[in-house]
Structures are given as structure tokens and as C-alpha cells.
Amino acid sequence: MSNSSSITEFLLLAFADTRQLQLLHFWLFLGIYLAALLGNGLIITAVACDHRLHTPMYFFLLNLSLLDLGSISTTVPQSMANSLWDTRAISYRGCAAQVFFFVFFIAAEYCVLTIMAYDRYVAICKPLHYGTLLGSRACVHMAAAAWASGFLYTLLHTANTFSLPLCKGNAVDQFFCEIPQILKLSCSRSYLREVGLLVLSACLVFGCFVFILFSYVQIFRAVLRISSEQGRHKAFSKCLPHLAVVSLFISTAVFAYLKPSSTSSPSLDLVVAVLYSVVPPAVNPLLYSMRNQEIKDSLWKMMNRCFSEAIKCLFYSADHS
């Protein structure tokens, strides 16, 4: 038997056994990772550089993109490296760090998504109070509270999980380290303490979900009372990207953690884990930019400006050569 003091590394679940499939997994994840870096990076740059996007909605969107970059960078590079070098190993400290940062980014992102629902509710249902309720100081305080809540929540879970004695080997049935899989390796009844924390977390998550649901019920009621079709379309276009992101985030997480154990298998768990940990950070920028003309215009102007500067540099270097 082994325990947590003797474990120096964990073995992650491999996507494939053959070298060809391992390389396919590497290139597929590399493409997804680069798409996530590009999409979220463009949104962060556009919001930071365009003064017209210095509004509460885009401030929270910038925070969301930062968290998406953090979450996908916690899991995907390690998995890519393992496939490229044909290994499954991750150090004990590396696994603990992966658990900490992944849970931190996911928890903070859920808090930010809840705040964004409140932002949309105030913008549509209480537009006259928008500047008062969502001033710059209030936005900074809410964003800081989301990040701080994620940090404290993660610190509690990570410290509790890795304080448990582990005596069921070091093979993690997932392509990255996550708390439920680490708990499966515990041989102590003290794991019930962590289960209790997870139940409390589920209650908090459900509370945020009810808040988001209530916000959108009020939003849809207000939108349907708008007399002009153009006004309704404009209001819906402001809400639909956030609603799509929230739906993707919650549906994949719920399916991952609440699916019946009878249907669970390593291959299914692997696919589901990709759906909730890899797909949302790559897809979120697309969901937000597809129906958002302001972001499209900002990115277009930014690219035109960069292209013009590049042309000027080329002509300048040609004239002085």
C-alpha cells in the first residue's frame, strides 16, 4: 500500500495508446489551445485598447477572457506535453498546483458569470440606475470579490484534498488532476469531510444558478414589454451571448458531475472532461463576438491599424535600404 507521503507523482489517463493517435491528440489540442489564446487575447486587447468598450459589460467580459485563458492553460499544455513525450506522469506538486489553479479559475469564472447576469439585469430592467449601481468602483469591487471568492474556495478544497492519506495507488482516471479523481485514491473516512465541502459547494452553485435564472426571467419579461421590434432585438442581442456561455458552462459541468455512475466509463469521462474544461474557453470568444457588433468593429479597426502600420514600416525600410 502507498500513502500520500510516499507518492511523488501521479499517472494521468492517456488519450491513446498508439503513437499516431498520441500525435493526433497533440495537434488537435494545440489547435484548440491556439484558438483559445487568439480569441481571448483579441477580446482582452480590444477591451483594453478601445475606450468605447470601457463599460461594465466589457470590463466583466475582459475578466471572463482572462479566466478562460487561465483555465485552459492549466490543463491543456500538460496533456499536450504528455502525448508528445509519450508519458503519463505529473509530479505530486504539479498535480496539486493543477487542482488549485483549475478550481480557482473555474470558481472565479462562475462568480463572474453570475455578476454578468446582474449587469444585464440592471441594464435592461433598471436602465436609469445603471450608472449608480454599476459605477467603476462597484465593478472593480465585484470583480475583486469574484477572484477572491474563487481563491478562498480553492484554497480550502485543495488543502483539504491533499491532506487526505492516499493508499489506492497513483493512477488518476482523468487527463488532468481534479478533486473527484484524487478522492477516489483516498483510503480514509476523512474524505467525507471533503464530500461535505462539495455538498456545500453544490448548494452555493445552485444558489448562483437560481440568481442567474431569476435575472433572466426578469430580463425576458422586460424585453417582451418593449413595443418596438428593433428595441427587442437590440436587448436580446446584448443578452444572448452571455446566456449561451452560461448554458454551455453549466450544462457541461452538470453532465460531468451529475451523470449516473452506471453510465460512467473512463472513455466517457474523458470526453465529458474535454467538453467542460477545454471547449468553453475556446468557444466563449466566438459566442461573444458573433452577435456583438461593437467588438467586431473594434477588432476590425485594430487589425486595419496594425496592417497600416506594417505597410508604413515596409515602405520606410524600402526607402532607406
Secondary structure as GFF3:
##gff-version 3
##sequence-region A 1 321
A	DSSP	beta_strand	9	11	.	.	.	ID=ss1
A	DSSP	alpha_helix	19	49	.	.	.	ID=ss2
A	DSSP	three_ten_helix	51	53	.	.	.	ID=ss3
A	DSSP	alpha_helix	56	84	.	.	.	ID=ss4
A	DSSP	beta_strand	89	91	.	.	.	ID=ss5
A	DSSP	alpha_helix	92	125	.	.	.	ID=ss6
A	DSSP	three_ten_helix	127	129	.	.	.	ID=ss7
A	DSSP	alpha_helix	130	133	.	.	.	ID=ss8
A	DSSP	alpha_helix	136	161	.	.	.	ID=ss9
A	DSSP	alpha_helix	179	183	.	.	.	ID=ss10
A	DSSP	alpha_helix	191	224	.	.	.	ID=ss11
A	DSSP	alpha_helix	229	258	.	.	.	ID=ss12
A	DSSP	three_ten_helix	261	263	.	.	.	ID=ss13
A	DSSP	alpha_helix	266	277	.	.	.	ID=ss14
A	DSSP	alpha_helix	279	290	.	.	.	ID=ss15
A	DSSP	alpha_helix	293	319	.	.	.	ID=ss16
###
